[in-house]
Amino acid sequence: MTIFDRRNETMRPDLVEQVQLERLQALLARLRRNVRRYADIVGDTQIDSLSDVSRLPFTTPDDLVSAFPYGMFALPLREVIRLHSNVGPGGKQLVCGYTNNDLIQWGRLTARQLVAAGVTSNDVLQIGFGDGFLAHSLGFMLGAELIEASVIPEDTSHIEYQLQVLGSYRTTVLITTPTNAAELVDLLHATKTDAQSLHLRSVILTRPVPAGLREDLETGLFARVQCCFGIPEITNPGFCVECEHGRFHVNEDQFLVEIHEGELVVTTLSREAMPLLRYRTQVACSLQRGKCSCGRTGAMVTPGDRLDGQLRVREMPLYEGQVADVLDKTEAAGQPFSLEISDKEVAISIEMSQRLFGDQMRLLADLREQIRSEFRTRLGIPAVVRYVAPMSSVEERDLPGQPASEG
Ligand SMILES: [Zn+2]
């Protein structure tokens, strides 16, 4: 496999440290000058070596929420040419801004991953995500255009059409979510389509998957699977590169990484519009240094679980607080509930009360539809609603208005 940015991806560790220190010092000067929040808390702390970074304050997702929308920006809005919304703690909105240089850099970082996956200008790339993945799509587009691969951006909501495009355009590289990739495998089985009849060579997934699922997808799609790992507030794709040995190498010329009490903490070293100092990513992680035979020298990270209770349904981030917020907009407001989360849907068991018990079957059915509709429109995820007896959040009981089956 080739390396897109050999100078930066294989830089000697002592040189990386030197680059990081210089960029960190420049970053502190910019933050003091341009971001009031940082000017107040960084003060005149001087950094003489990388280990001094531990004397600097952390930034948390809550800081981004409270600074929403522009409080973390280090440049005037007229220089910020792209804004991407993200979901923050408890489902609150936060935003990331990019200058023109930020977008150019993002493209170059994404290209590192694409080239590591073997993408060349001869490839036909199908970038297929559902709702909520626009930032991913645009990031991959920037990288793919830099490599001059042919790009087909498309929407995955019509999976039959997606499969048709895979076949008729002779797509060689598919970039998508693990859920969508698994659904494509199911569709190939269901339609008795031989995966080898497609021209797929490589599949790039938005997030790491367990080894078993990776093998299933590789067999099912008859293609090599590589994964991305990143944090939307930092960058994703583009934070690190998964090499041919399955190791996630951080792009350390751009990101300073630390592990604090098991959590990944990242400082963006060159970002212009919204630099983040010691950002607590809420992702459990371990970090390893050493040689990898791919030649890359970037620190190797092994990401683990989310530490902030963030769940995932159809690849969309979800917090329990969001479920309560949505229910509060319906007749079920204030009712105790429990959740069962799967990759495909969220199942909500709502405890019945005298108030809901007394309702007619019709009203409970209406309420069920109202809740499902609110979940679809507000969070973009499918919901299944059950009514359960009080104090029994698991056992479903025969209750008025309980249809025989779920739709
Ligand atoms: Zn490697």
Residues whose N, C-alpha, C, O or C-beta is under 5 A from the ligand:
A	BS01	ZN	C243 H245 R247 C292 C294 R296
